């Protein structure tokens, strides 16, 4: 399988266009001294985003609500326990992926 030059340039351009809006704000903000209230606010953003993603994934299936007998519900509770006990986003994600993989393997 060969890759054409046009495709390669499109891939590089897409990567740059995607990377710039994600990294530029981080680079600019990291060099600034933010007020205390902004730091308090930003400290809660990862938790809020993760909560929204998990709630949408576990509770809804498109436009409808999921029933509690869905396998995602079973993976949710051990993941929630890991999140509450460790307060680590990485361990929580790993626990959730592990539980979902185990349930998919058992099913």
LONUVO-691730 format. One line per 5 residues: their letters; for each residue y, z, x of C-alpha. Coordinates in nm, 2 decimals, decimal comma, always signed. Layout:
REM LONUVO-691730
a> Y:Z:X  ...
END
This chain:
REM LONUVO-691730
xxxxx> +0,00:+0,00:+0,00  +0,33:-0,10:+0,15  +0,68:+0,03:+0,06  +0,96:-0,21:+0,04  +1,29:-0,15:+0,21
xxxxx> +1,48:-0,15:-0,12  +1,26:+0,12:-0,26  +1,30:+0,33:+0,06  +1,68:+0,30:+0,05  +1,67:+0,39:-0,32
xxxxx> +1,46:+0,69:-0,25  +1,69:+0,81:+0,03  +2,00:+0,75:-0,18  +1,85:+0,94:-0,48  +1,76:+1,23:-0,25
xxxxx> +2,11:+1,25:-0,11  +2,27:+1,22:-0,46  +2,04:+1,50:-0,58  +2,09:+1,72:-0,27  +2,47:+1,71:-0,26
xxxxx> +2,55:+1,88:-0,59  +2,29:+2,15:-0,53  +2,38:+2,24:-0,17  +2,76:+2,18:-0,17  +2,85:+2,47:-0,41
xxxxx> +2,62:+2,70:-0,21  +2,78:+2,61:+0,12  +3,13:+2,65:-0,02  +3,07:+2,98:-0,20  +2,88:+3,13:+0,10
xxxxx> +3,20:+3,09:+0,31  +3,42:+3,26:+0,04  +3,46:+3,63:-0,02  +3,39:+3,68:-0,39  +3,53:+3,97:-0,59
xxxxx> +3,30:+4,25:-0,68  +3,27:+4,16:-1,05  +3,17:+3,80:-0,95  +2,89:+3,94:-0,72  +2,77:+4,17:-1,00
xxxxx> +2,76:+3,87:-1,24  +2,59:+3,64:-0,99  +2,32:+3,90:-0,91  +2,18:+3,87:-1,27  +2,17:+3,49:-1,28
xxxxx> +1,82:+3,44:-1,14  +1,67:+3,70:-1,38  +1,85:+3,54:-1,68  +1,74:+3,19:-1,59  +1,38:+3,30:-1,53
xxxxx> +1,38:+3,49:-1,86  +1,50:+3,19:-2,05  +1,24:+2,96:-1,89  +0,95:+3,20:-1,95  +1,06:+3,27:-2,31
xxxxx> +1,09:+2,90:-2,39  +0,75:+2,83:-2,23  +0,56:+3,11:-2,38  +0,71:+3,14:-2,73  +0,77:+2,78:-2,83
xxxxx> +0,59:+2,45:-2,82  +0,86:+2,19:-2,86  +1,03:+2,27:-3,19  +0,78:+2,51:-3,33  +0,67:+2,87:-3,25
xxxxx> +0,34:+2,93:-3,07  +0,08:+3,16:-3,22  -0,02:+3,47:-3,03  -0,37:+3,35:-2,97  -0,24:+3,08:-2,74
xxxxx> -0,37:+3,12:-2,37  -0,01:+3,13:-2,24  +0,03:+3,46:-2,42  -0,27:+3,60:-2,23  -0,11:+3,50:-1,90
xxxxx> +0,23:+3,64:-2,00  +0,14:+4,00:-2,02  -0,01:+4,05:-1,66  +0,29:+3,84:-1,53  +0,53:+4,07:-1,72
xxxxx> +0,35:+4,37:-1,57  +0,39:+4,23:-1,22  +0,76:+4,16:-1,28  +0,83:+4,51:-1,40  +0,63:+4,68:-1,13
xxxxx> +0,74:+4,48:-0,83  +1,09:+4,34:-0,93  +1,00:+4,04:-0,71  +1,07:+3,69:-0,84  +0,82:+3,54:-0,60
xxxxx> +0,54:+3,78:-0,69  +0,61:+3,73:-1,06  +0,59:+3,35:-1,03  +0,27:+3,37:-0,82  +0,11:+3,61:-1,07
xxxxx> +0,21:+3,38:-1,36  +0,07:+3,07:-1,19  -0,24:+3,25:-1,09  -0,31:+3,39:-1,44  -0,24:+3,05:-1,60
xxxxx> -0,47:+2,88:-1,35  -0,75:+3,14:-1,41  -0,72:+3,09:-1,78  -0,73:+2,71:-1,75  -1,04:+2,74:-1,52
xx> -1,21:+2,98:-1,77  -1,14:+2,76:-2,07
END
